Amino acid sequence: MFFRKKLEARTYDKENQMPVIRSSICTGEKVAGFRDIRTGKFTEVMLIRTSGDLAEFCRLYGIGESEISTQY
C-alpha cells in the first residue's frame, strides 16, 4: 500500500510567471506548471490526472482554479 506524502505550500514568482495547464489535443494529457510571461518558457510542475490533482496543485501554490489558463 502506498501513502501519499502531504506536500507543504510552495511559492512562485508572481511578477514573472503565470499558472497554466498545458493540455494535449491528441491524448488529453494535462500538465500543470508555470509560463514565463516574458520568454514564454513553460516549466512543468505536476501531471494532472484527476480533479483532485488540480485541487492539490492549487492548494500547494495558493492559486484559485479560476486564475489558471489552459494552453493547447
ABEGO torsion letter per residue (X at the ends): XBBBBBBBBBBBBAAABBBBBBBBAAAGBBBBBBBBAAAGBBBBABBBABAAAAAAAAAAAGBBAAABBBBX
